[in-house]
Amino acid sequence: LPVFESVAALPPTGFPKLAMVQTAESVTVNGDDFTIVFDKTKGTLSSYVFQGLELIKEGPRPDFWRARTDNDLGAAQHKYVSDGWKTAGAEAVVAAAQAKQGADSVMVFFKLKLPKELGEVTTIYAVYGSGEVAVEIKYKKGSKKDLKQLVYRYGTALAMPAGFENITWYGRGGLPTYSDRKFEPVGIYSGTVDGQWIDYSNPQENGNKVDVRWVALQDKKGRGLLFKGVQPLSVGARHFGMEDMEKAPYTFEMTRLDEVLVNIDLAQNGVGGNNSWGAVAMPDYLLPAVDFSYRFHLLPIKAKANELPELGRPLVGAQRTYDVTLPKLEGKLTSVKQKKWNQPVKKKKKKTAAQ
């Protein structure tokens, strides 16, 4: 059996009791005013109903990709990021799924095997009687030979239903920030999901926030989800799909989705741009494809803006901090053998009679 206890060093006590029902396909956890369903066939939290309101449209999945930026393409950085990472989370298959009920929590464990020998991701959920869920993500490097390269993101992607348009976060803001663009002060900021989108000349990754302690996505009545980092997080929320962002020449040619696409990440690759014609981000801001882990909590809420800071505090009794040192790239980057982008087709010279 897996070591479930790693997700919370000191499990909180004193909450209402939970009821767990397990079948071959799912694990259902019932609390006083919430029901959580885990899909054992997909290896994710597939539904979270709080006070009769569904908070999850698509459950959390591993995410290693981003819609490539102008700097990514200008630096030909994709030579160091295999295209396989783009769909690795979506194509992951469940290698193991287990659940057990304790005195004060329900623990659910999934092991996902990534395609193309890219590795595996273990996710451990701890559900407490308050409705709060502690999540631990662990990536283990695969056996693929060309893994001495980069990924764009150490993260998790999920979707919330339409209506959760209001975003508030405690971190750097209010303009977008990245690991190598921490120019904004730490504070509490708020706005709309639509308001986080930046209409670049070419659609691409944008609107990210770093050093985030907590972030809330709420509807007009204050209902929604609050995500709390056990270590600082890198987060984003938008209404456009990543594939659409990469294909469309302009924003007006994309389809705005009603649902809210959310990233709750440990880190994202630096955006670089020392020059946009040949340089990747500085070494300290690159994410090598090696083992990493991080933790966050999600909490269903119905709250006013002034109540969010208190709700964003660590869960009493749970592990309050998680020391994470981002892996550093060792040695030189290994170029990935794949089709080059935007290269003219070389025409063969016609042979003449003299030749």
C-alpha positions, -999 to 999 in steps of 0.1 A, spaced: 0 0 0 12 36 -6 22 59 22 -9 80 24 2 99 55 28 120 36 2 145 24 -4 158 59 21 155 87 -5 161 114 -40 152 102 -66 178 115 -91 165 140 -125 176 154 -143 179 120 -176 161 112 -173 125 102 -172 114 66 -189 86 48 -171 68 20 -185 45 -7 -162 27 -31 -169 8 -63 -147 -5 -91 -150 28 -109 -153 55 -82 -148 67 -47 -176 89 -32 -170 109 -1 -200 125 17 -198 153 43 -223 175 60 -228 198 30 -206 184 3 -200 154 -19 -168 146 -37 -164 119 -64 -131 105 -75 -130 87 -108 -107 56 -105 -107 50 -143 -93 85 -150 -73 90 -118 -88 123 -108 -112 142 -86 -141 144 -110 -169 161 -91 -172 184 -61 -207 195 -51 -209 220 -23 -243 231 -10 -259 218 -42 -234 236 -65 -210 218 -88 -175 233 -85 -156 210 -109 -162 204 -146 -129 186 -154 -108 172 -126 -72 180 -120 -47 165 -144 -9 167 -147 2 196 -169 37 202 -184 28 225 -213 20 261 -221 8 279 -252 42 288 -267 52 325 -263 68 346 -290 101 343 -270 97 305 -270 95 305 -307 121 332 -312 146 312 -292 136 280 -309 132 267 -274 109 240 -285 140 221 -296 145 214 -259 108 206 -251 95 174 -266 60 177 -282 51 147 -262 47 169 -231 18 187 -247 -7 159 -242 12 139 -216 -14 147 -188 -44 140 -210 -30 107 -223 -19 94 -189 -34 61 -178 -42 49 -143 -16 24 -131 -30 22 -95 -60 36 -76 -67 30 -39 -86 46 -11 -90 42 27 -110 58 54 -93 70 86 -107 84 118 -106 120 106 -101 118 68 -105 98 36 -73 93 16 -73 86 -21 -43 76 -41 -37 75 -78 -6 66 -99 -7 78 -135 17 65 -161 26 91 -187 29 81 -224 61 76 -244 82 67 -213 79 102 -200 75 91 -164 47 88 -138 27 111 -116 14 101 -81 -15 122 -66 -26 118 -30 -58 134 -18 -68 138 18 -104 148 24 -114 163 57 -148 168 73 -146 205 68 -146 199 30 -110 209 27 -89 187 5 -51 184 8 -34 174 -25 1 162 -30 16 159 -65 47 138 -72 64 135 -106 90 107 -112 112 110 -143 107 83 -169 132 62 -188 131 80 -221 166 87 -233 162 123 -244 148 135 -211 178 158 -205 156 186 -217 130 210 -204 93 211 -197 72 243 -197 54 237 -165 54 217 -132 17 218 -128 -19 207 -126 -48 218 -149 -85 217 -141 -117 233 -153 -145 249 -132 -180 254 -146 -193 287 -160 -200 315 -136 -169 315 -114 -157 347 -130 -143 366 -100 -107 360 -91 -89 371 -59 -53 362 -51 -27 368 -25 6 369 -44 24 391 -69 2 414 -90 -18 430 -103 0 426 -137 11 392 -149 43 377 -133 66 348 -141 97 333 -125 119 357 -144 94 386 -143 88 392 -106 84 430 -110 51 433 -91 47 436 -53 31 409 -31 -4 418 -20 -41 409 -23 -55 416 -58 -88 409 -75 -105 411 -109 -123 390 -134 -110 360 -153 -117 379 -186 -96 407 -172 -65 385 -168 -63 380 -205 -38 400 -225 -45 404 -261 -10 400 -276 -6 402 -314 -3 364 -314 -23 344 -287 1 328 -263 6 320 -226 -3 350 -205 -19 363 -173 2 341 -149 7 350 -112 37 338 -91 45 337 -54 7 330 -48 -2 320 -12 -39 315 -21 -63 322 -50 -101 322 -50 -125 318 -79 -160 327 -70 -194 334 -86 -216 365 -80 -228 350 -47 -193 344 -33 -194 307 -39 -165 289 -53 -131 273 -46 -101 286 -27 -67 271 -35 -40 274 -9 -4 266 -15 16 248 12 45 264 -7 41 294 -30 22 286 -62 22 298 -98 -14 301 -110 -35 312 -140 -72 313 -151 -86 319 -185 -115 312 -209 -94 300 -238 -81 264 -245 -44 260 -249 -47 243 -283 -68 271 -296 -43 296 -283 -15 279 -302 -34 276 -335 -53 309 -338 -35 339 -354 -56 364 -334 -77 364 -302 -109 372 -321 -105 339 -340 -105 318 -309 -136 304 -291 -142 318 -257 -152 289 -234 -179 294 -207 -159 273 -182 -129 286 -164 -96 268 -171 -74 269 -141 -37 261 -136 -24 254 -100 13 250 -106 45 247 -87 64 267 -113 64 277 -150 95 279 -172 109 315 -175 97 335 -204 132 345 -214 136 372 -240 171 385 -233 169 385 -270 140 370 -289 161 355 -317 183 329 -300 184 329 -262 164 307 -239 156 319 -204 185 322 -179 195 288 -164 179 296 -130 145 299 -146 145 267 -167 126 236 -156 144 204 -164 124 172 -169 134 157 -135 116 146 -103 96 172 -85 67 174 -59 45 200 -44 13 204 -23 -18 226 -22 -52 225 -6 -86 233 -21 -115 245 0 -152 251 -10 -163 286 1 -191 310 3 -174 341 14 -171 379 11 -139 394 -1 -128 405 34 -132 369 47 -108 354 22 -75 361 40 -87 342 71 -99 313 49 -66 313 31 -47 305 63 -32 269 66 -56 243 79 -51 239 117 -31 207 123 -20 202 87 15 207 75 19 245 72 49 247 50 66 224 24 102 232 16 106 230 -22 138 237 -40 133 237 -77 155 214 -97 184 230 -116 194 221 -151 227 202 -150 249 202 -181 240 213 -215 205 211 -230 198 182 -253 180 191 -285 150 170 -293 148 155 -328 115 167 -342 102 187 -371 116 222 -372 91 251 -371 86 277 -397 114 265 -420 113 270 -457 112 239 -479 145 235 -497 140 230 -534 161 204 -551 183 217 -579 174 204 -613 201 184 -630 212 197 -664 225 176 -692 260 187 -684 257 173 -649 
